[in-house]
Amino acid sequence: MVTKTHLWSGNSALDERIHNSIVDTTVSAKRGTIYDEDGQVIAQEVKAYTIVAYLDSSTVDADGNPDYVKNARKTAKKLKTVLKDIDVDSVTKIIQKAKKSGKAQTELGSGTKRLDKSTMKKIEKLDLDGIHFTETVSRNYPTTPYSSNLIGFASYDEDKQKIVGQMGLEKSLDKYLSGTDGEVQYQQTVDGDVLPGTTKVIKEAQDGYDVHLTLNSNVQAAVESALKETISDNKATSAWCVVMEPETGRILGWGSYPTFNQNKHTNIPSFTDNVTEMAYEPGSVMKALTYATAIDTGVYPENKTFQSGTFYYTYDPSTKKITRVNYSTEYPGISEAMGNNFGTITFDQGLAYSSNVGICELLANYVNYKKFSKYLDKFGLFQATGIPYVNEVLGTKNVDMPTSYLTTGFGQGSSITVIQLVQAYSAIFNDGKMVRPYVVESIEDPDTGKVIKKYSTKVVGQPIKSSTAEKVRSLMSHVLDDGASGEKFKMDGVDMIAKTGTGQIYNTETGEYDENTYTSSVMAAAPEDDPKVMVYWGMVSDNYLNYSAEPFQEVMKAALVAEGISGSNDTSDTSSTSDDSWDTYSMPSLVNHTKSYAKEQMSGKSVNVVYIGDGSSIIDQYPDAGTPINTNDNIFLMTNGNEITMPDMTGWTRKDVTTFAELSGISIAISGHGKVKEQSVEKGKTIDSNSQISVTLS
């Protein structure tokens, strides 16, 4: 017989177990995911595991065996074999202190919380008595570093019991990403069990919104690789790179170095995002804006010449007139960079050679103070661009004194930000229309697909006429000529324009400019006649003469590919073909065709075809038919064969590796960033779904 009444006392057995306990509990909202333009996950909430040590000596496992920590130090040492960052003494003391105070269990402190599943499994294999896990959540960045200073990071807040944005977009978008926690109420028995049928939802949890960015995964990978190379090869203290569509303001790539691993954010080398939070004197890359001012105001001396060398001058405070003289005065003479003297040259040549004296001549004899100051403002310098959700500093406008007025014309004396300069140059590359940069594409509800916020092109001014922009672009094309200041940056087969910059760095401690450290940079766009993409790359280093242009070229090529702009094998020297040139093709449809047919279709295309399996028919392909493919791209064709051999992945991108893994169904552990340098399984070895394969990118 089953009854709800206690047979001896007559009391309700159910009432006895309820213990008059009504419990309110929080249902945590899931934090939204951040995606790039291609739908690749940049930041996501994942399950995590925190170690809990059982200390009560009466604790037993399911088989009745003792299950508690017997030896604190021995346990800590064993954990150290997996958790390299923990301190054995600290963990030992935590366990001993908890035991002494009579606690039945304890967490183990820093380095033992919110571990990923892989780490948790490794610890389980140690088979340590008394070591267990509680499930929690953490923020994971699967492709880190990925514009780390822009994206920032979020971490678990013990007080708020949730993941909270701490830096970058994770912080500025926190109210959209975090969601709203829910609340559930239920009755609890004496044993702490939920009484069936009593659960009541007080408030539904609203998961956080997803954020979609404009960043292109391939462009960003090139940016990360290029900046890593920039730092290592030049012993640079910092570097930056921005890739943007000048017609739309969409940012495809954004990098600031030194960077950091967002999954391990305890030692961040710099919290400053060099793109928006670093006010710097940009150097000669400013000269195109000064030229644009002279051209737009109708005073540009089209066919006149000037004498290079050193610009000595006098100044009349009453008229603000600067007059060039041939002798030293109380004002410091302004010389060409590196002591150059180009002789008598035209003003057009002045930009190609990056002449400081040419700028001084323009500002002293053609462009007056009021107009120059006005155009600096029209170009949006020394003011926030208003890029959504990104913190900005403003820089300092310093043009009131004659020397700073002249030097600002070639990028010294006044400070701006990288993002301000990118926005200003969009006017030159976009027929006079200046567009605001943006990196957040949309904020969306993941459950309904509803777009909460959407961002698009915003024209924020037209500082110069279309004809002015066209003229400046024409002048910039000669910056890449042989013997000109940007010669090293030219790319065979690419119709590109550019302006280089070398800037001195003001030392706030000494009150003087550093004699050894400079900013080196290049602002470029392609194609010349109708730019679709612009790249601004730069660094701070004492290697300002002999640095390589390859990091910049790597990014520019990726940007052109992303925009569907192909290179050409045609060069000025028809006797040779450069390895830097490339072609673009359309990927054919190969699924349900024979391998022989596929080989025939791919012949003549300078791409690398990777066949997966030993079959004779193609059952899957990457990329899809109709997708643009470029010289040296990896193309993956899955056959109907069962035997798969390990390819040589050296030089592959992360995307290449994941594509191979997805098509083959074989898991591959990927570490690092950049391109594959090492693989754990040698080329030609037979592999299957049980194979343990790892690759290292660098």
C-alpha positions in Angstrom: 0.0 0.0 0.0 1.2 3.5 -0.9 0.2 6.3 1.3 1.2 9.9 1.9 0.5 9.6 5.6 3.1 8.5 8.2 1.6 5.3 9.7 2.6 5.9 13.3 2.3 9.7 13.7 -0.4 10.4 11.3 1.5 13.3 9.9 1.9 13.9 6.2 5.1 12.3 5.0 5.3 14.9 2.2 5.0 17.8 4.6 7.8 16.3 6.7 10.1 16.3 3.7 9.2 19.8 2.4 10.7 21.4 5.5 8.8 24.6 4.6 11.6 25.5 2.2 10.9 27.7 -0.9 14.0 28.4 -2.9 14.6 31.2 -5.5 17.4 30.4 -7.9 18.9 32.4 -10.7 19.0 31.0 -14.2 22.0 32.5 -15.9 21.7 34.0 -19.3 24.1 32.8 -21.9 26.5 35.5 -23.1 26.2 36.4 -26.8 28.7 35.2 -29.4 30.9 37.6 -31.4 31.4 36.7 -35.1 33.5 38.1 -37.9 32.3 38.8 -41.4 32.6 35.2 -42.5 30.7 33.8 -39.5 33.8 32.6 -37.8 33.5 32.6 -34.0 35.7 35.2 -32.3 34.3 35.0 -28.8 31.9 32.5 -27.3 30.6 31.2 -24.0 31.7 27.6 -23.3 31.3 25.1 -20.5 34.2 25.1 -18.1 35.3 23.2 -15.0 36.5 24.2 -11.6 38.4 21.9 -9.4 36.9 21.0 -6.0 38.9 19.1 -3.4 37.0 16.8 -1.1 38.5 16.9 2.4 36.1 14.9 4.7 37.7 11.6 5.6 34.3 9.9 5.6 33.8 10.6 1.9 33.7 7.6 -0.4 33.2 7.0 -4.1 30.5 4.9 -5.7 32.4 1.7 -5.0 32.8 2.6 -1.3 36.5 3.5 -1.6 37.9 6.6 0.3 37.6 9.7 -1.9 39.3 12.6 -0.2 42.6 14.4 -0.4 45.0 12.6 2.0 48.3 14.3 1.1 47.9 18.0 0.2 51.4 18.5 -1.2 51.5 15.3 -3.2 48.1 16.2 -4.8 49.3 19.8 -5.6 52.4 18.4 -7.3 50.4 16.0 -9.4 48.1 18.8 -10.5 51.1 20.9 -11.4 52.0 18.3 -14.1 48.9 19.5 -16.0 48.4 23.0 -14.6 51.8 24.5 -15.3 50.8 28.0 -13.9 49.7 26.9 -10.4 51.9 27.4 -7.4 52.4 24.1 -5.4 52.9 25.9 -2.1 49.7 28.0 -2.5 47.5 25.0 -3.4 49.0 23.0 -0.5 48.3 25.8 2.0 44.7 26.2 0.7 44.0 22.5 1.3 45.7 22.4 4.7 43.9 25.5 5.9 40.5 24.3 4.7 41.1 20.9 6.5 42.1 22.7 9.7 39.0 24.8 9.7 36.8 21.7 9.2 35.6 22.3 5.7 34.3 19.3 3.8 35.5 20.6 0.5 37.3 23.6 -1.0 38.3 25.2 -4.3 42.0 25.5 -5.0 42.4 29.1 -6.1 44.1 30.7 -9.1 44.8 28.5 -12.1 42.3 25.8 -11.1 39.1 27.5 -12.1 37.2 27.5 -15.3 39.4 24.9 -17.1 38.5 23.7 -20.5 37.3 20.2 -21.2 40.6 19.0 -22.5 42.4 20.1 -19.4 39.7 18.6 -17.2 40.1 15.2 -18.9 43.9 15.3 -18.4 43.4 15.9 -14.7 40.8 13.1 -14.5 43.4 10.7 -15.9 45.7 11.5 -12.9 43.1 9.6 -10.9 43.6 11.7 -7.8 41.6 10.9 -4.7 39.3 13.7 -3.7 39.7 15.8 -6.8 36.4 16.6 -8.5 34.9 19.3 -10.7 32.0 21.6 -10.7 30.6 22.7 -14.0 30.6 26.5 -14.8 31.1 28.7 -17.8 34.0 30.7 -19.3 34.7 32.9 -22.3 36.6 31.3 -25.0 38.4 32.9 -28.0 39.1 30.1 -30.5 41.2 32.1 -32.9 43.2 34.3 -30.5 45.1 36.4 -30.9 42.4 38.0 -33.2 42.5 41.8 -32.9 42.9 41.3 -29.2 43.1 44.9 -28.2 40.0 45.7 -30.2 37.9 42.7 -29.1 39.3 42.8 -25.6 38.1 40.0 -23.3 35.5 39.1 -20.8 36.0 37.0 -17.7 34.0 35.4 -14.9 33.1 37.9 -12.1 32.8 36.0 -8.8 30.6 38.7 -7.2 28.2 38.9 -10.1 28.4 35.2 -10.8 28.5 35.7 -14.5 30.9 36.6 -17.4 31.5 40.3 -17.6 33.3 42.3 -20.3 36.6 43.7 -19.0 38.1 45.4 -22.0 37.5 46.4 -25.7 34.3 45.5 -27.5 33.6 42.9 -24.9 33.3 45.8 -22.4 31.6 48.4 -24.5 29.0 46.0 -25.8 28.5 44.3 -22.5 24.9 45.4 -22.1 24.0 43.7 -25.4 26.2 40.6 -24.9 25.4 39.8 -21.3 21.6 39.2 -21.6 19.3 39.1 -18.6 19.3 36.4 -16.0 16.1 34.6 -15.3 14.6 33.4 -12.0 13.0 30.0 -11.0 11.2 29.2 -7.7 10.7 25.8 -6.3 10.0 23.9 -3.1 12.9 21.9 -1.6 12.8 18.8 0.6 14.9 18.3 3.7 17.4 16.5 1.7 17.8 19.4 -0.7 15.9 17.8 -3.5 13.5 19.7 -5.8 10.0 18.7 -5.0 8.4 17.4 -8.2 5.7 19.7 -9.6 6.7 22.8 -7.6 9.1 24.5 -10.1 7.8 27.8 -11.2 9.4 30.1 -13.7 9.3 33.7 -12.3 11.2 35.2 -15.1 12.6 33.7 -18.3 16.3 34.2 -18.9 17.1 36.3 -22.0 20.3 35.2 -23.6 22.7 37.9 -24.7 22.6 39.2 -28.3 25.2 38.1 -30.9 27.5 40.7 -32.4 28.6 40.5 -36.0 31.7 42.4 -37.0 33.0 43.6 -40.4 36.4 41.9 -39.9 37.3 39.4 -42.7 38.9 36.2 -41.4 41.5 35.9 -44.1 42.5 39.6 -44.0 42.7 39.5 -40.2 44.9 36.4 -40.3 47.2 38.3 -42.7 47.2 41.3 -40.3 48.1 39.2 -37.3 50.9 37.4 -39.2 52.2 40.6 -40.6 52.3 42.4 -37.3 54.0 39.4 -35.6 56.6 39.5 -38.3 56.9 43.3 -38.0 57.6 43.1 -34.3 60.0 40.2 -34.4 62.0 41.3 -37.5 62.4 44.9 -36.5 62.5 44.7 -32.7 59.6 47.1 -32.8 58.0 48.2 -29.6 54.6 48.6 -31.2 52.9 48.2 -34.5 49.5 48.6 -36.1 47.5 47.8 -39.3 44.1 48.8 -40.5 42.4 47.6 -43.6 39.3 49.4 -44.7 37.0 49.9 -47.7 37.3 53.6 -48.5 33.9 53.8 -50.1 32.0 52.2 -47.2 34.1 52.5 -44.1 33.9 48.8 -43.4 37.0 47.7 -41.6 38.2 44.3 -42.8 41.3 44.1 -40.6 42.5 45.7 -37.4 45.7 44.9 -35.6 47.5 46.4 -32.6 50.8 45.0 -31.3 52.0 43.9 -28.8 49.0 41.6 -28.6 47.9 39.0 -26.1 46.2 35.6 -25.8 42.6 36.4 -24.8 42.2 33.0 -23.2 45.1 33.9 -20.9 44.8 37.5 -20.0 46.7 37.7 -16.7 49.8 39.3 -18.3 48.7 41.8 -21.0 51.7 43.6 -22.4 49.6 46.7 -23.4 46.0 47.7 -22.7 46.4 50.4 -25.4 44.8 49.9 -28.8 47.3 51.6 -31.1 44.6 52.3 -33.7 42.4 54.5 -31.5 44.1 55.1 -28.2 47.6 56.1 -29.2 48.1 59.8 -30.0 51.3 60.0 -32.2 53.0 62.3 -34.6 52.5 60.4 -37.9 55.4 61.9 -39.9 55.4 62.3 -43.7 52.2 60.3 -44.3 50.5 63.6 -43.4 51.9 65.3 -46.5 49.1 64.1 -48.8 46.6 66.0 -46.7 48.7 69.2 -46.9 48.9 68.8 -50.7 45.2 68.2 -50.8 44.6 71.5 -48.9 46.8 73.4 -51.4 45.1 71.8 -54.4 41.5 72.2 -53.1 42.0 75.9 -52.3 43.3 76.6 -55.8 46.8 77.7 -54.8 48.8 74.6 -55.7 51.9 75.7 -57.8 51.4 73.1 -60.5 54.4 73.6 -62.6 56.7 75.6 -60.2 59.9 74.4 -58.6 61.6 74.9 -55.3 65.1 74.4 -53.9 65.4 71.3 -51.6 67.9 71.1 -48.7 67.2 73.2 -45.6 64.4 75.7 -45.1 65.5 78.7 -43.1 62.9 81.4 -42.4 61.9 84.5 -40.6 58.5 85.2 -39.1 56.4 88.4 -38.7 54.0 87.9 -35.8 51.8 90.9 -36.9 51.1 89.4 -40.3 51.9 85.7 -39.5 54.1 85.8 -42.6 56.8 83.2 -43.0 59.6 84.1 -45.4 62.3 81.8 -46.6 65.8 83.1 -46.3 69.3 81.6 -47.1 70.7 82.1 -43.6 70.2 80.8 -40.1 67.7 82.7 -37.9 66.3 82.4 -34.4 63.9 79.7 -35.7 65.3 76.2 -36.3 66.0 75.3 -39.9 63.9 72.5 -41.3 65.8 69.9 -43.3 64.9 66.9 -45.4 64.8 63.6 -43.7 68.2 61.8 -43.4 69.9 65.0 -44.6 68.8 64.5 -48.2 69.0 67.2 -50.8 67.0 66.6 -54.0 68.2 69.9 -55.6 65.7 71.9 -57.6 62.5 69.9 -58.0 58.8 70.4 -58.8 56.1 70.2 -56.1 54.8 67.1 -57.8 58.2 65.5 -57.3 58.2 66.9 -53.7 55.5 64.5 -52.7 57.1 61.5 -54.5 60.4 62.2 -52.7 58.6 63.2 -49.4 60.2 66.6 -49.2 59.8 68.4 -45.9 61.0 71.6 -47.6 58.3 71.3 -50.2 55.7 71.3 -47.4 57.3 74.3 -45.9 57.2 76.1 -49.2 53.5 75.3 -49.6 52.6 76.5 -46.2 54.7 79.6 -46.2 54.0 80.9 -49.7 50.7 79.4 -50.9 48.5 78.0 -48.1 47.8 80.4 -45.2 47.4 79.5 -41.6 43.6 79.9 -41.4 43.0 77.7 -44.4 45.4 75.0 -43.3 43.9 74.9 -39.8 40.4 74.8 -41.3 41.3 71.9 -43.5 42.8 69.9 -40.7 39.5 70.2 -39.0 37.6 69.3 -42.1 39.6 66.2 -42.4 38.4 65.2 -38.9 41.8 65.4 -37.2 42.1 66.1 -33.5 38.5 64.9 -32.9 36.8 61.6 -32.3 35.7 59.8 -35.5 32.7 58.4 -33.6 33.4 54.8 -34.6 30.7 52.9 -32.6 31.7 51.1 -29.4 35.4 51.9 -29.7 37.3 54.1 -27.2 39.2 57.0 -28.8 41.7 59.7 -27.7 41.9 62.9 -29.6 45.4 64.0 -30.1 46.6 67.6 -30.0 46.4 70.4 -32.6 49.5 72.6 -32.3 49.7 75.0 -35.2 49.8 78.4 -33.5 53.6 78.9 -33.6 55.4 79.2 -36.9 57.6 76.1 -36.4 54.7 73.8 -35.3 52.6 75.2 -38.1 55.2 74.2 -40.7 56.1 70.8 -39.1 52.4 69.8 -38.7 52.3 69.9 -42.5 54.7 67.0 -42.6 53.4 65.2 -39.5 55.4 66.5 -36.6 54.4 68.9 -33.8 50.7 67.9 -33.7 49.4 64.4 -32.7 46.6 62.4 -34.1 45.4 58.8 -34.1 45.6 56.0 -36.6 41.8 55.9 -37.0 41.6 59.6 -37.6 44.2 59.4 -40.4 42.4 56.4 -42.0 39.2 58.4 -42.0 40.9 61.4 -43.5 42.5 59.4 -46.3 39.1 57.9 -47.2 38.3 61.3 -48.7 41.3 61.1 -51.0 40.5 57.5 -52.0 36.7 58.1 -52.3 36.4 61.2 -54.5 36.4 63.7 -51.7 33.7 61.9 -49.6 35.0 61.1 -46.1 33.4 58.1 -44.5 33.3 57.1 -40.8 35.1 53.8 -40.1 33.0 51.1 -38.5 33.7 47.6 -37.3 30.4 46.5 -35.7 28.1 45.3 -38.5 25.0 44.3 -36.5 23.7 43.2 -33.1 21.2 40.4 -33.4 18.9 38.3 -31.3 20.2 34.7 -31.7 16.8 33.2 -30.9 14.6 35.2 -33.3 17.2 36.6 -35.8 15.8 40.1 -35.2 18.4 42.8 -35.9 18.6 45.0 -32.8 21.1 47.4 -34.3 22.6 47.8 -37.7 25.5 49.9 -38.9 26.4 50.9 -42.4 28.2 53.5 -44.5 28.1 57.1 -43.0 29.5 60.0 -45.0 30.7 62.4 -42.4 31.9 65.2 -44.7 33.4 66.2 -48.0 36.6 68.0 -47.1 37.9 68.2 -50.7 36.5 68.2 -54.2 36.4 65.1 -56.3 38.9 66.7 -58.7 41.3 67.3 -55.8 41.1 63.7 -54.7 41.9 62.6 -58.2 44.9 64.9 -58.4 46.3 63.7 -55.1 45.8 60.1 -56.1 47.8 60.8 -59.2 50.6 62.3 -57.2 50.6 59.4 -54.8 51.1 56.9 -57.6 54.6 58.3 -58.2 55.5 57.7 -54.5 56.1 54.1 -55.7 58.3 55.0 -58.6 61.9 53.9 -58.7 64.0 56.2 -56.5 60.9 57.6 -54.8 60.2 57.3 -51.1 57.9 54.4 -51.4 59.7 52.3 -53.9 60.1 49.3 -51.6 56.3 49.0 -51.1 55.3 48.6 -54.8 53.9 45.2 -55.8 54.2 43.8 -59.3 50.9 43.5 -61.0 49.1 45.8 -58.5 47.9 49.3 -59.6 48.5 50.9 -56.2 49.0 54.4 -54.7 50.8 55.2 -51.5 52.3 57.7 -49.1 55.0 56.7 -46.7 55.8 58.2 -43.3 58.8 58.4 -41.0 58.1 60.3 -37.8 60.1 61.4 -34.8 58.8 60.4 -31.4 58.6 63.0 -28.6 60.1 61.8 -25.3 58.0 63.2 -22.5 60.7 62.4 -20.0 63.5 64.3 -21.7 61.3 66.9 -23.4 63.1 66.2 -26.7 62.6 64.0 -29.8 64.2 60.6 -29.6 67.2 60.4 -31.8 67.0 56.7 -32.5 63.4 55.6 -32.5 60.9 56.6 -35.2 57.5 55.6 -36.5 57.6 54.1 -40.0 54.4 53.6 -41.9 52.7 53.5 -45.3 49.2 54.4 -46.3 48.2 52.7 -49.6 45.1 52.0 -51.7 44.3 50.0 -54.8 43.3 50.2 -57.6 44.6 53.8 -58.3 41.7 55.0 -60.4 39.0 53.7 -58.1 40.3 52.5 -54.8 38.3 49.6 -53.3 40.6 48.9 -50.3 43.1 50.8 -48.2 45.8 49.6 -45.9 47.6 51.6 -43.2 50.5 49.7 -41.7 53.1 51.1 -39.3 55.5 50.5 -36.4 57.6 52.1 -33.8 61.2 50.9 -34.1 64.8 52.1 -34.3 65.0 50.2 -37.7 63.5 53.0 -39.8 65.8 52.6 -42.8 66.2 48.9 -43.7 62.9 47.3 -42.7 61.1 45.0 -45.1 57.9 45.9 -46.9 56.8 42.2 -47.0 54.4 42.5 -44.0 52.5 45.3 -45.6 52.5 43.5 -49.0 51.1 40.4 -47.3 48.2 42.3 -45.9 47.5 44.3 -49.2 47.4 41.0 -51.2 44.9 39.5 -48.7 42.8 42.6 -48.9 42.8 42.6 -52.6 41.8 39.0 -52.7 39.0 39.7 -50.2 37.7 42.4 -52.5 37.9 40.2 -55.5 40.6 42.3 -57.1 43.2 40.1 -59.0 46.8 40.8 -59.6 48.4 40.6 -63.0 51.5 38.8 -64.3 52.3 41.9 -66.3 55.2 43.9 -65.0 57.3 46.8 -66.2 60.0 44.1 -67.0 58.4 41.8 -69.5 61.3 39.5 -69.5 60.4 38.1 -66.1 57.4 37.2 -64.0 57.3 38.1 -60.3 56.3 35.5 -57.7 54.4 38.3 -56.0 51.8 38.5 -58.9 48.7 36.3 -59.0 45.6 35.5 -61.0 42.0 35.0 -59.9 39.8 32.2 -61.2 36.3 30.9 -60.7 36.1 27.6 -58.8 34.5 25.0 -61.1 31.8 22.5 -60.0 33.5 19.2 -59.5 31.2 17.2 -57.2 29.8 14.0 -58.8 32.6 14.1 -61.4 35.6 11.8 -61.8 39.0 12.6 -60.3 40.3 12.7 -63.9 37.8 15.3 -64.9 38.7 17.4 -61.8 42.4 17.2 -62.7 41.5 18.4 -66.2 39.4 21.3 -65.0 42.1 22.4 -62.5 45.0 22.2 -64.9 46.3 25.5 -65.9 45.2 27.1 -62.7 48.1 28.0 -60.4 46.5 26.6 -57.3 47.3 23.7 -54.9 44.8 20.9 -55.2 44.5 18.6 -52.2 42.7 15.3 -52.8 41.3 13.6 -49.7 40.9 9.9 -50.0 42.0 7.4 -52.7 38.7 7.3 -54.6 38.0 8.0 -58.2 35.0 10.3 -57.8 34.6 13.7 -56.2 31.9 13.8 -53.5 32.6 17.2 -51.9 34.7 20.2 -52.5 36.0 23.4 -51.0 35.4 26.2 -52.0 32.0 26.0 -53.6 31.5 26.3 -57.3 31.7 29.9 -58.5 33.8 31.1 -55.6 36.8 33.2 -56.6 40.1 31.4 -56.1 43.6 32.8 -56.4 47.1 31.8 -57.3 48.6 29.5 -54.6 45.2 28.9 -52.8 44.7 25.5 -51.4 41.7 23.7 -53.0 40.2 20.6 -51.3 38.5 17.8 -53.1 37.0 14.9 -51.1 36.9 11.6 -53.0 34.8 8.5 -52.4 37.9 6.5 -51.3 38.3 5.3 -47.7 42.0 5.5 -47.3 43.2 9.0 -46.4 46.8 10.0 -46.2 48.3 12.9 -44.3 49.2 15.8 -46.5 52.1 18.2 -46.0 50.4 21.0 -44.3 53.5 23.3 -44.1 52.4 26.8 -44.9 48.7 26.1 -44.6 46.5 28.6 -42.9 44.2 27.8 -40.0 41.3 27.9 -42.4 43.0 25.3 -44.6 43.5 23.0 -41.7 39.9 23.3 -40.5 38.6 22.7 -44.0 40.6 19.5 -44.4 39.4 18.4 -41.0 35.8 19.1 -41.7 35.8 17.4 -45.1 37.7 14.3 -43.9 36.0 14.0 -40.6 39.4 13.8 -38.9 40.0 16.0 -35.8 43.1 18.1 -35.8 44.3 20.0 -32.8 45.5 23.5 -33.8 47.8 25.7 -31.7 49.3 29.1 -32.5 48.5 31.7 -35.1 49.7 32.3 -38.6 50.7 29.4 -40.9 51.5 25.7 -40.2 55.1 25.3 -39.2 55.0 21.8 -37.6 52.7 18.7 -37.8 52.7 15.7 -35.5 52.0 13.2 -38.3 54.3 13.0 -41.2 53.2 13.4 -44.8 52.0 10.2 -46.5 51.0 8.3 -43.4 47.5 6.8 -43.4 45.1 8.5 -41.0 41.5 8.1 -39.9 39.1 9.4 -37.3 41.0 7.8 -34.5 44.3 9.4 -35.4 45.8 11.9 -32.9 46.9 14.8 -35.1 48.2 18.3 -34.0 49.6 21.2 -36.0 51.5 24.2 -34.8 51.0 27.6 -36.5 53.5 30.4 -36.2 
